[in-house]
Amino acid sequence: MKIFSAGLTFVNVATIAGLLLGLLGGGLDEGFAGLALLLGLAAASCAWFGTEPFARRIKVVVPPAPPLPKSKRARRRMKLETQPIVAAPSPRRWHFWAWAVGIVFLMFAVRSFCWLLWVDGANLKIQSPNNLGDLSLHLTYIKYFANGVALWPDNPIHVFSSLRYPAGIDFFNSLLILQHFDLVRVLVWTGLLGSVATFYGFYRWGGPFGVAGFLFNGGLAGFAFFQTHKFIDYQAERIAWKSIPLTMFVTQRGLLYAIPVGLLLLLHWRRKYYPSAPNETPAGRRGFLPWWVEWSLYATMPLFHVHTFLALSIVLGFWLLIGTWEMRKQVALLLAAAFLPASAIVWMITDHFQAKSILAWAPGWLQSDPGFSNSAVRFWVMNFGLMLPALVALVGLVAWRAWTKWQRAQNPPKVEEESGVEAVGEVVPAPPVAQPFVLSGAFAFVIPAAAIFLFALFVKTAPWGWDNTKLIIWAYFICLPFLWSELISRWLWPIRAGVCFGLFFSGFVSLIGGMVVGSPGFDIANRIELEAVATVVRKIPIKERFAAFPTYNHPLLLDGRKVVLGYGGHLWTQGFDYAPIEQKLKGLMLGAPDWRERALDLHARYLFWGREEQREYAASVQPWRGQAAVVAKGFWGTIYDLERPASAGRE
């Protein structure tokens, strides 16, 4: 637990320190990056010393109350003699299923991240076809920050916006790049260490069942294996509840940080607010983390993953309503302290709140999307299988238990009055009173998880409805340990085995099938072309923007330079209405009569004419040839300076 906390604190503090230094200094450089990493190491050391080691909680078992004797003296004596029984924690040992899920997790991490990006001759290749667009965007942001752009920067993929993306993990990677670490190794080790942290977090949060829930989420699609006898990612097409490891953990690099931090905070809050010992008072409870670590991890989460911050905030907001007085004070203090830094980060990554609202009423999630299903019933059955009814049963069970507990608290058992005259000096026992109602840990976590799921089910948080999966996964993660402890673990082992098979088989087949693909890999860029373009654009100021064909793996973007428009899929998911700008850019690249005015309107001083442009704008008359100065030319294409005449010659 100490290393877990220290490692995440290192990433967090180094990133925030680098951001603040870059804001003050007008951008990152090698010195600022080194100082930020040193500050991160110092904070990690403090976090290591301040974090409590993980230890199994001592269980305090209160024996059942024996029948009350008739004598008052005997009652008092019985009250003094009755003591709780302290049960020693069970010895730490890994059983078969822990080893099994650990080995599968290791296979997944090594396969997915050691082959995340590699050099194959002149080409750069990736393993996952899901990652072509996503990894290209992350490479753009990493190189963009490392090039020393002024912070908070303009959007490299949209001409009229600042950067609208929670790029915290990319910013952290850029700090390492500025310390001359190899880009491929940085990507690989970030993925591997993020995988280790995620495995540890899930194992502590939900045991082997929690790890299996992360690896093997799914519904019924994978049962087609019994017809095809092939390991394929059956959840890749026409399934909304896709494999979390393959389609989210590998592709959305912010989750490499957000999932471990979210699990660490949940572990801390569970230990702090809902310990197993019933005789602990709220004032005497302490979680794993020092308060400053808890605050810093929570308050800065929007820089890394907004949906995780939203999910954690829903949990805290629920506790603010139903918790004890002491608990509500502590939660309110955390929320109040996090309000300003979190708001500042959201203000920064949403273009000063100018980004149009993406919240929209959209009941049913993706059940009405023809790309995923033609039937609402089939949609939920195929996507979630047994998991959805199991979670509904869990919510009903914990709600019923909370209701019966509340009823008992409001109606305590009555003590029968004794007949006869009381002895002199005899203390008459006070009549029983209603005890304060305290909710169980299962209720405190499962009910807000259900609220998160319902919110994601009815409110669209991004232009593409599938992005609500980023919220749904947290409802799922929060429920996993309680689904096992409150429901499945209480059944006979044959039933447990059958239920786990039904829950996880489809996800298991899809995960193995997804790891099999990717040989010999998918080309993402030509390494020689990237190096050549990077060399010639290095002398062009980083603030300048290029007119080029909008695609995800353009050499300018992969070298961290700004273009008028990036890939349309990225722009759409960030909420941009880019069609008018795209038409204006197309007219410029085709050589419209007003091409100079278009270039000025698009703030594009430079024009890149390479392989993509020649193919996509084959009908272009290229009026800038002979009229605009050539900045550089090579096998990769030509760069023109549209503000300098051709007579100025090549720089």
C-alpha positions, 0 to 999 in steps of 0.5 A: 500500500505504501508503494501504491500510494507513493507511486501515484503521488509521484505522478500526480505531484510531478504533473501538477508541478510541471503544469504550474512551472510551465504556466509561469515560464511560458512552456516546458523545458528540460530544467522545468521537467527535471524540477517537476520530477524531483518535486514528485519524488519528494512528495512520493517519499512523504506519501510513503512515510505517511501511508498506513501499510495494508493489514487485514482488519481485526474482526470484533465479534460480539457474541449473541446476548443470552437471556436476561436473568431476573435479578438486577445484580446478575444483570449488572454482573453479566454486562461487565463479564460479556466482552467482544471476541477478537478474531485474529486475521486469517494468514495471508496466502494466495489461493488458486484463483488469485494466481489464475487471474494474476497470470492472465493479467500478466499475459494481458499487460505484457502482450498489450503494452510491450507491443503497444508501439514498436519499430519494424524497419522503417515503420512504427507499428501497434498491436491493437487496431482499436488504438490507431486513432487513440495512440496517435492523439496521445503521441500528438499531445506528448510531443506537443507539450515536450516541444515547449508550447506555452501553457495552457496551449492552443488546440493542436487539432482545432484552429479556434480553440484551446486544448480540450482534453484531460491530458494529464498522463500525456503531460507526465510522459512529456516530462520524461521525454524532456529528460531524454527518455526514449518515447517507446520505452516511456509508453511501454513502462507507463502501461506496465506500471499502470497495469501493476497498480491496477491489478494491486488496486483491484486485488485489494478492493475486490480480491480475485473476483474484482480482478476477474471482473475487470479482465472478463467483463461481458455478457452473452456474445462470447458464448458463440465460442461454442459454435465457432470454437475460435478465440475472437473478440466477440464483443468488438462489433455491435456490442456496447459493453465491450472488453474494458481492458482491450477497448478502454484500458489500452487505448485511453491512457488516462485510465492507467492513472485514473483507475488505480487512483480511484481504487486507492481512494475507494479503499481509503474511504472504505477503511476510514468510514466503514471499518469492520469493527463495530465498536470504532467511533468515527473520530477514531477511524483513520484510512490509509492515506494522509489527508493531503494525499487524499485531497491532492489525488481527488482534487486534480483528477479532472486533469487526468480523467473527468468521468472518474472525478464525476463518479467519485464526486457522486459517491461523496455527495451521497455520503454527504446526505446519508453519513453520520455527522462526523463523516459528513464533516470530513466529506464536506471538508474534502469537497470544499478544499477540492472545489477551487483546484478542481474547478480551475482544472475544469475551466482550463480543459474546457476552453474557459468554460466556452466548450458547449455543454455536452450533457443531453437527455438520452434515456436508454444509453445505446439501446436505440442505436441501430449500430448496436441493437435492433431490440431493447431487450436483446441489447441488455441481454446480449451486453450484460448477460447475468451481470445486470440481474445480479447487480439488480439483486444486489441493490435490492438485497442491500436496500432491504437489509438497510430497511430492516436494520432501520426498523429494528433501530426504531423499534428496540426490544422492550425489557419487561418490568419486574414485580416487587420492591427494589432494594435500597441503593439498587440501580434500576436499569434504564429502559432501552432507547432507539440506537442511532441508525448507521448504514452498512458499507455495502449500502453506502457503496452500492446505492451511489454506484446504482445512481452512477449507472442510472445517471449514465443510462439517462444522461449523455455526457459526450457527443458519442453515447458510447463514452458514457461507458467511462461512467458505467465502468465505475458503477460496475467496479464499485459493486464488484466486491459487494456482489461477491461478499453479499451475494455470491459467496453465500451460495454453495460452491457449485452455484458459485462456480456456475454463476462466475462462469456465466458472468465471466466466460464471454469476457474471457474469450474476448480478452484472449481473442483480442490479445491474439490479433495484431501480428504482424501489427498495424502500421501507424507511421513511417519512422524515417518520414517522421524524423525528416519532417521533425528536423525541418519543422524544428526551425519553425516557431511552435506557435505556427499552424499548418494547413494539411489534410486532417488525418489522425497520423499526419507526420506534423501531428505525430511530431507535435505541431499544430494543424488547422484541423485534426482527425474528424473522429477526434474533433467530434468526440470533443464536441466540435462542429467542424464542418464549416472549417473543414470546407474552408480548409478543403477550398484552400487545399484545392486552390480556390481563387481566394486561397490567401484569404482562406489561409489568413482566416484559418491562421495558417501561415504554412502549408504542408503538401505530402503524400496524403495531400496529393491523394486527397486533393488530387484535383488541386491547382496548387496556386501557391507553387511559384507564388509562395516561398518553399521552406523545405522539400524532400521525399516526404513532401513540401512545406510552403510559407504562404506569407513570403513570396517565392522570390524569397527562396528556401530558408 
